[in-house]
Amino acid sequence: MGYLANAGQLLINFAFGLLVSLLVIRVLLQLVRANFYNPICQMLYKLTNPVLMPLHRLVPNRRNFDIAAALLAWLLSAIKLALLYAMFGQGLRILGLVVMALADLLDFVLLLYLGLIFVRVLLSFLSVERANPIVPLVIQLTEPLLKPVRRRVPAMGALDFSPAIVMLAIGLLRLLLVAPLLDLGKQLAQAAM
């Protein structure tokens, strides 16, 4: 059962990770008001609209925040965790599952931003054509985090330390916010079982 369980765990993590990433990126692109006519945005909207458009009738957007997509991403995280625990014969209490799914989603967003900032640093070292549709999206998604730090810690010559500082802050958030939240969720999920 060990090999099959590992394969099942891998498939569940991959499938749900892909779905959650589509939803989270859509939420983030709307938050930063990314160019709707960018081909990547167009593809993302075409993939997610069949599910989100009916949900928007029930849960409308709030300013630039797509509440329906965020709730669906959180629900998918909860289903993923429930399936993973069920594979090993463990049940979860609902309150614990709610908190664990929130921690899982926060961790996903933080890791996504860690990856985006890393890609932005790589793009600054490589001679990538600015017309490439991914370049403006990476810049638009990371600029809200980097700009405030850049204002406080100006570049020293050609070196910009804002990505390193933001990456350190993300690491600290994962250690000091997500990990305790996940532990709390596990305690609540296992309580009185």
Phi and psi in degrees as GROMACS dihedral restraints (atoms count N, CA, C in turn):
[ dihedral_restraints ]
;  ai    aj    ak    al  type     phi  dphi    fc
    3     4     5     6     1   -60.5    20    10
    4     5     6     7     1   -46.4    20    10
    6     7     8     9     1   -69.5    20    10
    7     8     9    10     1   -41.4    20    10
    9    10    11    12     1   -65.2    20    10
   10    11    12    13     1   -40.3    20    10
   12    13    14    15     1   -64.2    20    10
   13    14    15    16     1   -41.0    20    10
   15    16    17    18     1   -64.5    20    10
   16    17    18    19     1   -41.4    20    10
   18    19    20    21     1   -65.4    20    10
   19    20    21    22     1   -42.6    20    10
   21    22    23    24     1   -62.9    20    10
   22    23    24    25     1   -41.1    20    10
   24    25    26    27     1   -62.6    20    10
   25    26    27    28     1   -43.0    20    10
   27    28    29    30     1   -61.7    20    10
   28    29    30    31     1   -45.6    20    10
   30    31    32    33     1   -64.7    20    10
   31    32    33    34     1   -42.2    20    10
   33    34    35    36     1   -64.3    20    10
   34    35    36    37     1   -46.6    20    10
   36    37    38    39     1   -61.6    20    10
   37    38    39    40     1   -40.5    20    10
   39    40    41    42     1   -66.5    20    10
   40    41    42    43     1   -51.0    20    10
   42    43    44    45     1   -62.5    20    10
   43    44    45    46     1   -49.2    20    10
   45    46    47    48     1   -71.5    20    10
   46    47    48    49     1   -33.3    20    10
   48    49    50    51     1   -62.5    20    10
   49    50    51    52     1   -39.9    20    10
   51    52    53    54     1   -64.8    20    10
   52    53    54    55     1   -46.6    20    10
   54    55    56    57     1   -64.7    20    10
   55    56    57    58     1   -44.0    20    10
   57    58    59    60     1   -64.9    20    10
   58    59    60    61     1   -39.2    20    10
   60    61    62    63     1   -64.2    20    10
   61    62    63    64     1   -39.1    20    10
   63    64    65    66     1   -60.4    20    10
   64    65    66    67     1   -43.7    20    10
   66    67    68    69     1   -70.6    20    10
   67    68    69    70     1   -43.7    20    10
   69    70    71    72     1   -65.4    20    10
   70    71    72    73     1   -42.7    20    10
   72    73    74    75     1   -64.5    20    10
   73    74    75    76     1   -37.3    20    10
   75    76    77    78     1   -62.5    20    10
   76    77    78    79     1   -44.5    20    10
   78    79    80    81     1   -60.0    20    10
   79    80    81    82     1   -46.3    20    10
   81    82    83    84     1   -66.1    20    10
   82    83    84    85     1   -39.7    20    10
   84    85    86    87     1   -64.1    20    10
   85    86    87    88     1   -37.2    20    10
   87    88    89    90     1   -69.4    20    10
   88    89    90    91     1   -38.1    20    10
   90    91    92    93     1   -61.2    20    10
   91    92    93    94     1   -40.4    20    10
   93    94    95    96     1   -90.8    20    10
   94    95    96    97     1     2.8    20    10
   96    97    98    99     1    54.7    20    10
   97    98    99   100     1    52.1    20    10
   99   100   101   102     1   -64.5    20    10
  100   101   102   103     1   155.9    20    10
  102   103   104   105     1   -62.1    20    10
  103   104   105   106     1   114.7    20    10
  105   106   107   108     1   -62.9    20    10
  106   107   108   109     1   -27.0    20    10
  108   109   110   111     1   -86.3    20    10
  109   110   111   112     1    -0.4    20    10
  111   112   113   114     1   -63.1    20    10
  112   113   114   115     1   134.2    20    10
  114   115   116   117     1   -58.6    20    10
  115   116   117   118     1   -32.2    20    10
  117   118   119   120     1   -69.2    20    10
  118   119   120   121     1   -42.0    20    10
  120   121   122   123     1   -61.7    20    10
  121   122   123   124     1   -43.1    20    10
  123   124   125   126     1   -59.3    20    10
  124   125   126   127     1   -44.9    20    10
  126   127   128   129     1   -62.8    20    10
  127   128   129   130     1   -43.9    20    10
  129   130   131   132     1   -63.4    20    10
  130   131   132   133     1   -43.0    20    10
  132   133   134   135     1   -66.6    20    10
  133   134   135   136     1   -38.5    20    10
  135   136   137   138     1   -65.4    20    10
  136   137   138   139     1   -35.1    20    10
  138   139   140   141     1   -73.4    20    10
  139   140   141   142     1   -35.7    20    10
  141   142   143   144     1   -98.1    20    10
  142   143   144   145     1   -20.0    20    10
  144   145   146   147     1   -59.3    20    10
  145   146   147   148     1   -39.5    20    10
  147   148   149   150     1   -57.6    20    10
  148   149   150   151     1   -31.5    20    10
  150   151   152   153     1   -89.9    20    10
  151   152   153   154     1   -40.6    20    10
  153   154   155   156     1   -80.5    20    10
  154   155   156   157     1   -31.3    20    10
  156   157   158   159     1   -60.6    20    10
  157   158   159   160     1   -45.0    20    10
  159   160   161   162     1   -64.0    20    10
  160   161   162   163     1   -34.9    20    10
  162   163   164   165     1   -67.9    20    10
  163   164   165   166     1   -31.2    20    10
  165   166   167   168     1   -65.2    20    10
  166   167   168   169     1   -21.7    20    10
  168   169   170   171     1   -70.1    20    10
  169   170   171   172     1   -33.2    20    10
  171   172   173   174     1   -87.9    20    10
  172   173   174   175     1   -39.6    20    10
  174   175   176   177     1  -126.6    20    10
  175   176   177   178     1    94.1    20    10
  177   178   179   180     1   -72.3    20    10
  178   179   180   181     1   161.0    20    10
  180   181   182   183     1   -67.8    20    10
  181   182   183   184     1   153.4    20    10
  183   184   185   186     1  -116.1    20    10
  184   185   186   187     1   108.5    20    10
  186   187   188   189     1    54.7    20    10
  187   188   189   190     1  -116.2    20    10
  189   190   191   192     1  -100.0    20    10
  190   191   192   193     1     8.1    20    10
  192   193   194   195     1   -99.0    20    10
  193   194   195   196     1   121.6    20    10
  195   196   197   198     1   -85.9    20    10
  196   197   198   199     1    91.6    20    10
  198   199   200   201     1   -64.7    20    10
  199   200   201   202     1   -40.0    20    10
  201   202   203   204     1   -61.4    20    10
  202   203   204   205     1   -43.9    20    10
  204   205   206   207     1   -66.4    20    10
  205   206   207   208     1   -39.6    20    10
  207   208   209   210     1   -65.8    20    10
  208   209   210   211     1   -42.5    20    10
  210   211   212   213     1   -65.4    20    10
  211   212   213   214     1   -39.0    20    10
  213   214   215   216     1   -66.6    20    10
  214   215   216   217     1   -38.9    20    10
  216   217   218   219     1   -63.0    20    10
  217   218   219   220     1   -42.0    20    10
  219   220   221   222     1   -64.4    20    10
  220   221   222   223     1   -42.5    20    10
  222   223   224   225     1   -62.7    20    10
  223   224   225   226     1   -41.5    20    10
  225   226   227   228     1   -64.2    20    10
  226   227   228   229     1   -37.0    20    10
  228   229   230   231     1   -63.7    20    10
  229   230   231   232     1   -40.5    20    10
  231   232   233   234     1   -65.4    20    10
  232   233   234   235     1   -43.0    20    10
  234   235   236   237     1   -63.6    20    10
  235   236   237   238     1   -42.1    20    10
  237   238   239   240     1   -58.6    20    10
  238   239   240   241     1   -47.9    20    10
  240   241   242   243     1   -64.5    20    10
  241   242   243   244     1   -41.6    20    10
  243   244   245   246     1   -61.5    20    10
  244   245   246   247     1   -41.6    20    10
  246   247   248   249     1   -65.8    20    10
  247   248   249   250     1   -42.7    20    10
  249   250   251   252     1   -63.6    20    10
  250   251   252   253     1   -42.5    20    10
  252   253   254   255     1   -69.8    20    10
  253   254   255   256     1   -36.3    20    10
  255   256   257   258     1   -66.0    20    10
  256   257   258   259     1   -31.4    20    10
  258   259   260   261     1   -59.9    20    10
  259   260   261   262     1   -30.0    20    10
  261   262   263   264     1  -103.7    20    10
  262   263   264   265     1    15.9    20    10
  264   265   266   267     1    72.8    20    10
  265   266   267   268     1    23.0    20    10
  267   268   269   270     1  -108.8    20    10
  268   269   270   271     1   132.2    20    10
  270   271   272   273     1   -94.9    20    10
  271   272   273   274     1   159.2    20    10
  273   274   275   276     1  -127.2    20    10
  274   275   276   277     1   140.4    20    10
  276   277   278   279     1   -76.9    20    10
  277   278   279   280     1   149.5    20    10
  279   280   281   282     1   -62.7    20    10
  280   281   282   283     1   -41.7    20    10
  282   283   284   285     1   -63.3    20    10
  283   284   285   286     1   -40.9    20    10
  285   286   287   288     1   -64.3    20    10
  286   287   288   289     1   -40.5    20    10
  288   289   290   291     1   -64.0    20    10
  289   290   291   292     1   -39.7    20    10
  291   292   293   294     1   -60.3    20    10
  292   293   294   295     1   -47.2    20    10
  294   295   296   297     1   -69.6    20    10
  295   296   297   298     1   -41.3    20    10
  297   298   299   300     1   -64.6    20    10
  298   299   300   301     1   -38.6    20    10
  300   301   302   303     1   -66.2    20    10
  301   302   303   304     1   -38.1    20    10
  303   304   305   306     1   -63.7    20    10
  304   305   306   307     1   -44.6    20    10
  306   307   308   309     1   -63.3    20    10
  307   308   309   310     1   -41.4    20    10
  309   310   311   312     1   -62.9    20    10
  310   311   312   313     1   -42.0    20    10
  312   313   314   315     1   -68.4    20    10
  313   314   315   316     1   -42.3    20    10
  315   316   317   318     1   -60.1    20    10
  316   317   318   319     1   -43.2    20    10
  318   319   320   321     1   -63.1    20    10
  319   320   321   322     1   -39.3    20    10
  321   322   323   324     1   -61.6    20    10
  322   323   324   325     1   -46.1    20    10
  324   325   326   327     1   -63.0    20    10
  325   326   327   328     1   -42.9    20    10
  327   328   329   330     1   -64.3    20    10
  328   329   330   331     1   -42.3    20    10
  330   331   332   333     1   -66.8    20    10
  331   332   333   334     1   -36.1    20    10
  333   334   335   336     1   -61.9    20    10
  334   335   336   337     1   -45.4    20    10
  336   337   338   339     1   -66.8    20    10
  337   338   339   340     1   -35.2    20    10
  339   340   341   342     1   -59.6    20    10
  340   341   342   343     1   -45.2    20    10
  342   343   344   345     1   -65.8    20    10
  343   344   345   346     1   -41.6    20    10
  345   346   347   348     1   -63.8    20    10
  346   347   348   349     1   -41.0    20    10
  348   349   350   351     1   -66.9    20    10
  349   350   351   352     1   -39.2    20    10
  351   352   353   354     1   -62.1    20    10
  352   353   354   355     1   -42.8    20    10
  354   355   356   357     1   -63.3    20    10
  355   356   357   358     1   -40.3    20    10
  357   358   359   360     1   -63.5    20    10
  358   359   360   361     1   -39.4    20    10
  360   361   362   363     1   -63.9    20    10
  361   362   363   364     1   -43.3    20    10
  363   364   365   366     1   -62.1    20    10
  364   365   366   367     1   -41.3    20    10
  366   367   368   369     1   -62.9    20    10
  367   368   369   370     1   -31.3    20    10
  369   370   371   372     1   -71.7    20    10
  370   371   372   373     1   -25.2    20    10
  372   373   374   375     1   -87.7    20    10
  373   374   375   376     1   -26.9    20    10
  375   376   377   378     1   -95.9    20    10
  376   377   378   379     1   155.0    20    10
  378   379   380   381     1   -92.2    20    10
  379   380   381   382     1    79.6    20    10
  381   382   383   384     1   -94.5    20    10
  382   383   384   385     1   136.5    20    10
  384   385   386   387     1   -64.6    20    10
  385   386   387   388     1   128.3    20    10
  387   388   389   390     1   -66.4    20    10
  388   389   390   391     1   -17.3    20    10
  390   391   392   393     1   -77.5    20    10
  391   392   393   394     1   -13.2    20    10
  393   394   395   396     1   -59.4    20    10
  394   395   396   397     1   129.9    20    10
  396   397   398   399     1   -64.8    20    10
  397   398   399   400     1   -21.6    20    10
  399   400   401   402     1   -75.5    20    10
  400   401   402   403     1   -30.6    20    10
  402   403   404   405     1   -61.3    20    10
  403   404   405   406     1   -52.1    20    10
  405   406   407   408     1   -64.6    20    10
  406   407   408   409     1   -31.1    20    10
  408   409   410   411     1   -67.9    20    10
  409   410   411   412     1   -43.6    20    10
  411   412   413   414     1   -62.0    20    10
  412   413   414   415     1   -41.9    20    10
  414   415   416   417     1   -65.5    20    10
  415   416   417   418     1   -45.5    20    10
  417   418   419   420     1   -63.9    20    10
  418   419   420   421     1   -37.7    20    10
  420   421   422   423     1   -72.7    20    10
  421   422   423   424     1   -34.0    20    10
  423   424   425   426     1   -92.0    20    10
  424   425   426   427     1   -22.5    20    10
  426   427   428   429     1   -59.6    20    10
  427   428   429   430     1   -38.9    20    10
  429   430   431   432     1   -60.2    20    10
  430   431   432   433     1   -26.1    20    10
  432   433   434   435     1   -87.0    20    10
  433   434   435   436     1   -37.1    20    10
  435   436   437   438     1   -81.4    20    10
  436   437   438   439     1   -34.4    20    10
  438   439   440   441     1   -60.7    20    10
  439   440   441   442     1   -46.8    20    10
  441   442   443   444     1   -62.5    20    10
  442   443   444   445     1   -36.3    20    10
  444   445   446   447     1   -70.2    20    10
  445   446   447   448     1   -40.4    20    10
  447   448   449   450     1   -62.4    20    10
  448   449   450   451     1   -32.9    20    10
  450   451   452   453     1   -67.7    20    10
  451   452   453   454     1   -35.7    20    10
  453   454   455   456     1   -85.5    20    10
  454   455   456   457     1   -33.5    20    10
  456   457   458   459     1  -120.4    20    10
  457   458   459   460     1    89.5    20    10
  459   460   461   462     1   -66.8    20    10
  460   461   462   463     1   157.9    20    10
  462   463   464   465     1   -64.1    20    10
  463   464   465   466     1   142.6    20    10
  465   466   467   468     1  -103.9    20    10
  466   467   468   469     1    96.4    20    10
  468   469   470   471     1    72.9    20    10
  469   470   471   472     1  -124.4    20    10
  471   472   473   474     1   -93.1    20    10
  472   473   474   475     1    -0.2    20    10
  474   475   476   477     1   -96.2    20    10
  475   476   477   478     1   127.7    20    10
  477   478   479   480     1  -111.9    20    10
  478   479   480   481     1   114.8    20    10
  480   481   482   483     1   -90.6    20    10
  481   482   483   484     1    -1.3    20    10
  483   484   485   486     1   -60.8    20    10
  484   485   486   487     1   -40.1    20    10
  486   487   488   489     1   -61.3    20    10
  487   488   489   490     1   -40.0    20    10
  489   490   491   492     1   -65.6    20    10
  490   491   492   493     1   -39.8    20    10
  492   493   494   495     1   -67.9    20    10
  493   494   495   496     1   -42.0    20    10
  495   496   497   498     1   -67.4    20    10
  496   497   498   499     1   -39.1    20    10
  498   499   500   501     1   -64.4    20    10
  499   500   501   502     1   -38.6    20    10
  501   502   503   504     1   -63.6    20    10
  502   503   504   505     1   -43.1    20    10
  504   505   506   507     1   -62.8    20    10
  505   506   507   508     1   -39.1    20    10
  507   508   509   510     1   -63.9    20    10
  508   509   510   511     1   -43.4    20    10
  510   511   512   513     1   -59.7    20    10
  511   512   513   514     1   -41.9    20    10
  513   514   515   516     1   -66.1    20    10
  514   515   516   517     1   -39.6    20    10
  516   517   518   519     1   -62.4    20    10
  517   518   519   520     1   -38.3    20    10
  519   520   521   522     1   -65.2    20    10
  520   521   522   523     1   -38.7    20    10
  522   523   524   525     1   -76.3    20    10
  523   524   525   526     1   -40.2    20    10
  525   526   527   528     1   -99.0    20    10
  526   527   528   529     1   -14.5    20    10
  528   529   530   531     1  -117.3    20    10
  529   530   531   532     1   -54.5    20    10
  531   532   533   534     1   -69.8    20    10
  532   533   534   535     1   -46.5    20    10
  534   535   536   537     1   -61.5    20    10
  535   536   537   538     1   -46.9    20    10
  537   538   539   540     1   -64.2    20    10
  538   539   540   541     1   -36.0    20    10
  540   541   542   543     1   -64.7    20    10
  541   542   543   544     1   -40.4    20    10
  543   544   545   546     1   -65.9    20    10
  544   545   546   547     1   -41.2    20    10
  546   547   548   549     1   -62.6    20    10
  547   548   549   550     1   -41.9    20    10
  549   550   551   552     1   -61.9    20    10
  550   551   552   553     1   -43.4    20    10
  552   553   554   555     1   -61.3    20    10
  553   554   555   556     1   -40.8    20    10
  555   556   557   558     1   -65.7    20    10
  556   557   558   559     1   -39.5    20    10
  558   559   560   561     1   -63.8    20    10
  559   560   561   562     1   -44.5    20    10
  561   562   563   564     1   -67.2    20    10
  562   563   564   565     1   -34.5    20    10
  564   565   566   567     1   -71.0    20    10
  565   566   567   568     1   -32.4    20    10
  567   568   569   570     1   -96.3    20    10
  568   569   570   571     1    -9.1    20    10
  570   571   572   573     1   -60.1    20    10
  571   572   573   574     1   133.7    20    10
  573   574   575   576     1    55.6    20    10
  574   575   576   577     1    35.8    20    10
